[in-house]
Amino acid sequence: MFNIPLDRFSADYRMIAEKILAEERITESEGMFLFESNELGLLSVLANHIRERKHGKNTYFIRNIHIEPTNICTYNCKFCSYRSKNQTDGWEFNEEEMIEKIKKADKLIREVHIVGGTHPDRDLNYYINIIKKISEAFPLLHIKAFSAVEVEFMIEKSGLTIKDGLTQLKAAGLNSIPGGGAEIFDEDIRKQICDRKTKSSQWLAIHEAAHNVGIPSNATMLYGHIENYKHRIDHLNRLRQLQDRTAGFQAFIPLKYKNKNNEMQDIKEVSVIEDMKNYAVSRIFLDNFEHIKAYWPMLGRQSAQLALSFGVDDMDGTIDDSTKIYSSAGAEEQSPSMTADEMSQLIETTGRTPVERDALYNKI
């Protein structure tokens, strides 16, 4: 229930709050106003109002495992901890090694999340074979794999259209794609931090094509580096527009820039206050997204708990200690793994209700 008197706030803030309470869409300029305001308490209440209108106290999680097939990548993004082929600390897993990792995981896992670098020697057929092998070995397991950056690289290398390549991946057993590689859509910022990576228009086109062939996806935004609020709102608005067309995004996941082992490590990481503001504005602005996810290995457990009061309704999953690339960039959790019971307890201590889900947000 919304119980904060609005008469103590400015007329502009009251107008925006009244729109939110009436379930009306806010504009880009209104989103900017919320970002630039210092009313963190009211932002929390507004975001939580939307969160509870959609999901009540329910907070979702999944039993899953993350696998990074390789940290070798053709791109050299300044914020990332990937490696080139000739560096000695690179790794590559083949399908047998990946299957073995799944076998060693919780027997009740429902999703495998596969994201890695764009290896120069791997093409579409290589990744189709991986998907097929995993699907054959674990026919009930949901396979969420390959960011739009990986999808573009492997499909273009094979000389196919994006639609045809996605159709082949789906036929092999791909169930959904994650939201990585979005970074910040603003082209000028993108040139400075990931100039060679998939263009923003192409990232959006790949996700739209995936939705159109029946592959749902997630969306992300890398924040807290050289971007400003204008760039964040532009990013959120492009996602909202695509979701209006396809309704194919399941969740939005803000990803905090971490400043270890990359070319941008002189940039100071933003505060927890800024993290919470970003979650709240994202929840308010993305009115057509059902779920806002806090990726707890990045934030740390306590900050992820706090995010549940700023619009977040999903805590990702049990992870099972396999996200090395993000950990090397300075993620709060260097050994990201929780049991389902630990995840439930983490949620319950915030006064929320833990709800185990499958990969499509069906309650278990």
Secondary structure, 3 states (H helix, E strand, C coil): CCCCCHHHCCHHHHHHHHHHHCCCCCCHHHHHHHHHCCCHHHHHHHHHHHHHHHHCCEEEEECEEEECCECECCCCCCCCCCECCCCCCCCECCHHHHHHHHHHCCCCCCEEEECCCCCCCCCHHHHHHHHHHHHHHCCCCEEEECCHHHHHHHHHHCCCCHHHHHHHHHHHCCCEECCCCCCCCCHHHHHHHCCCCCCHHHHHHHHHHHHHCCCCEEEEEEECCCCCHHHHHHHHHHHHHHHHHHCCEEEEEEEECCCCCCCCCCCCCCCHHHHHHHHHHHHHHCCCCCEEECCHHHHCHHHHHHHCCCCCCEEEECCCCCCHHHHHCCCCCCCCCCCHHHHHHHHHCCCCEEEEECCCCCEC
